[in-house]
Amino acid sequence: MNKIPLFALLVLLARVAAADEGMWTFDNFPAATVKEKYGVPIDRAWLDRARGAAVRLSSGCSASLVSGDGLVLTNHHCVRDCAQSLSTPAADYVKNGFAAASRADERLCPGMQAEILTAIADVTERVTAAAAGKTGGEFVEARDAAIATIEKEGCSGREAKFRCQVVTLYQGGRYSLYTYRKYADVRLAFAPELQTAFFGGDPDNFNFPRYDLDFSFVRLYESGRPVASPAHLRWSDAPPAEGEPVFVIGNPGSTQRLLTADQLETVRDLALPETIIMFSELRGRLIRFSEESSEHARIADDTLFTIENSLKAYRGELKALVAPNFIATKREADQRLKSAVGADPKLAASIGDPWAEIAAAQADRKALYMRYTYLESFSARSDLLGYARSLVRAAAERAKPNGERLPDYTDSRLPLLEKRLLDESPVYPELEQLLLEFWLSKLRENLTADAPATRLFLGKESPEKLAAALVQSKLGNVTFRKTLWDGGQSAVESSTDPLIKFVLATDAASREVRKEYEARVEGPTVRALERIARARFAAYGTSIYPDATFTLRITYGKVAGWTVNGVAVPPFTYFKGLWERATGEPPFDLAPRWVAARGKVDDTTAFDLVSDNDIVGGNSGSPLVDAKGRVVGAVFDGNIESLGGAFGFDEPVNRTVSVSTAAITEALKKVYLQDALVQELRRP
């Protein structure tokens, strides 16, 4: 990325976006803008059908219903963990793919839940009233208690089939209750081979031209039967045309476009550099582990892919933040909004100077960063450690009233936590030991050997020796986990399991730094951001869109290539290019069935394509939809230039990368011989 322009002055200048930018909520879609720009009428019926077909997966991805029998289209990398969990040394479904011979052969994806948004309600007044006048940790507790109550009331008596979630929008300027129809029985129906879905590997990741058939299908079940889904998206065998308007419907994970300049400086100078260093080291350890044996390569594959993907994204984000004038431009935008507030004495009196409060909170954020990261928020990616902490905390939190619990353990969230804990999934002790060693070594390194927390967590043990003892845990056994879950606090506190004992001994310290962070950083920051949001609403209304929150959004755009250093990048690749790009050597080698497929598929079929829709991580698996409401692709990536999308949108060069449904159909028919699946997709 050569430079970051003013991102079409987007929210930084707080006006309606002129470019094809914006991750719009379904209750505030700019239909008039789309009609004026593209001549496409998007009415409430169109939006309702699209919303009803959009699926959010607990794997952190998006998806869509594409048949009347609960068939769901998503990306291969969104079900990679599922395929890994179902695999054995003798049957590697990640490497070789998975195709259910019949619906009876479709396999449950452990821990995966699918959710479809059914309703949105504004609950801002209830949340803000509950926390009015409170500051610091008291504010966080009051806000979280109100949210827990609203979520419980919203789905009372319907918990078996519905999930209620209060979503924070506009950095606390609005709170909305999202109600989801949930499906806990999600089964893998089809996935291509890894080498086909991720052709080109890490070198091609976030690049274009691409030749990735990054798609898979899962199916939703209820009471042992496929779910009836009449509100699905119709399937198109043909790709869209260049310049044609297209829409992405999905759940973008997280953006920071509404943060202040001071917050972005902390991200630039501390959070991103530290994360990149940590992920780089973990990547190296995982590569070394994978090189030790083919089995190590198999069991580490999903974790390594996730780390490499995240690392490349974080590097792109940092490149955006260090671009000349980026922070200065953001600071000018902050000042412009402050001036607008100052011009209205009544508004100024109610808003105060939240920018100064946020700036002051950055010192506390920096002071607490390492302790909070390694004691509370850092994910070691260890399944065993995750099980242990969930069981220990769930036992303690479930004994409290719903409104007094940590947010992850309220009644609205416990069913998914229970599913993740109690679904059968393999645990690999060798990989677990590597991950625990890494976490413990980085804790000691960053907190120092003499820190009280280091002495508490490690005692006199080395990270290697302690990790070796902890992986003797029996938490890899689902029956054992169920015994502790059902037994509650008494069962957990009397357990002799080494990891349970470890978490019991250290959890008070983790909770303490969490509470301190809430009092000194989160509480003051959110209170200040709420007032900045009020200032934006006063000045600009809802002509701006909220930051992404892994909740359902819709973006509009068109099929379009772009220009890099004077060279035009066309918007499509075709099957012909796959054979030309293949070298026979990893990561540009073809899976065996694709070596044999040359001459069977139509070389002129559109493979992957790009559009100028506004996306970020979490949009993986989102349907690319045409103006008629037909699915024409599945989003699986962005280009390198789009990696600054966490902080802004640059229409000339930011691109969404999708695999075309035309390519999926061609592959299913002529390479995988999945005639029944093709017939199902083509049914109206």
Helices and strands as residue ranges (DSSP letters): G 7-9, G 11-13, H 31-38, H 44-53, E 54-57, E 61-65, E 71-74, G 76-78, H 80-86, H 93-96, E 98-99, G 103-105, E 107-108, E 114-122, H 124-131, H 136-154, E 162-169, G 170-172, E 174-183, E 185-191, H 194-197, H 201-204, E 216-222, E 225-226, E 234-235, E 245-250, H 261-266, I 267-271, H 272-290, H 294-321, H 326-342, H 345-351, H 354-372, I 373-377, H 383-397, G 402-404, G 407-409, H 414-422, H 429-447, H 452-458, H 463-470, H 478-493, H 498-517, I 518-522, H 523-540, E 553-558, E 562-564, E 567-569, E 572-574, H 575-581, H 592-595, E 606-611, E 623-626, E 630-638, G 640-646, E 656-660, H 661-670, H 675-682
